[in-house]
Amino acid sequence: MQKNSKSILVTGCAGFIGFHLTKRLLDEGFYVIGIDNMNDYYDTSLKYDRLKMIMKHPRFQLSKAQLRTWNYWKIFSISTILILWSI
């Protein structure tokens, strides 16, 4: 993925809201770095199916991690961070 002033970091990209947001951002021409820890709060097969749909996109990159342990801030030029989670 190229550095771009329109790069957006989306946490929870495999969840329902995160997936749809990521898909929309990609459709709008943004580069998206998606982070998801793929927890088993609900059926993970749903999350993997969603990821299969967006992993093919050339402006998407997935990092299977938790935000607190993600150490790639200097690699990517991120203009916006969208944090999506629920308790």
N, C-alpha and C positions, 0 to 999 in steps of 0.2 A: 504494500500500500504506500502510496506517495504521501509526503507531507502536504497538507493543503489547509488554507485558511478556513475552509468549510468542513473541517473534521470535527465530528461530534462523538463523544464517549457516551454510550448508553449502557447503564447497568441493568441487569435483569432482562437482557435482550431475548431470552428464550421464553419468558413468561408471556402471558396473553397480551398485556398492554405494551410491554417492551418490544415484542415481536412486531406488532402492528405499527408502533412508532418507528422502529428501525426500517421496516418496509417502506413506510411513507417517506422517511428522510432519504433513503436510497432513490426512490422514485423522483424526489425533488432535486437530486444531483449531489447530495452530500456524501462525503466519505464517512463511514461509521465504524467505530471500534466498539464492538460489543463485548461486555463482560457478563458472565453468568457462572455461578458456582454449581449449577445443576443440582440443587438440593432436591430431596424427595418429599417436599411439602405436599405435592400432588404428583400424579403419574409422570415420571420423567420421560416416558415414551412420547408424550405430547410435546415436551420441550425439544426432544431430539428431532421430531418430525418438523417442527417449526424451523429449527436450525438448518435442516436439509434444504429448505426452500430459500433461505437467504445466504447460505454459505457459497452458493454458486455465483453470487454477485461480485463483480470485480472491485467494487468500492467498499466491500465489507471485510472486516477481519475480526475473528473471534478470539477471545482470551478466556479460557476456562479458569476462572480464579475468583477470589473475593477482592473487593475494592481495597480493603485494608492491607492486603498483601501484594497488590499489583504494583510493580516497580518499574514501569516502562514510561513514565512521564516525560523523560528526556528524549525518547525515541520518536514519539509522535507529537506533532504540533496540533494540539487540541484547542479548538476555539470555544467549545461549549461542553458541559457535563450535565447529563440528565440522569438523575438517580431515581430508580423506580424499585420500590420494595413495599411489602406489606407485612404487617405483624399478625 
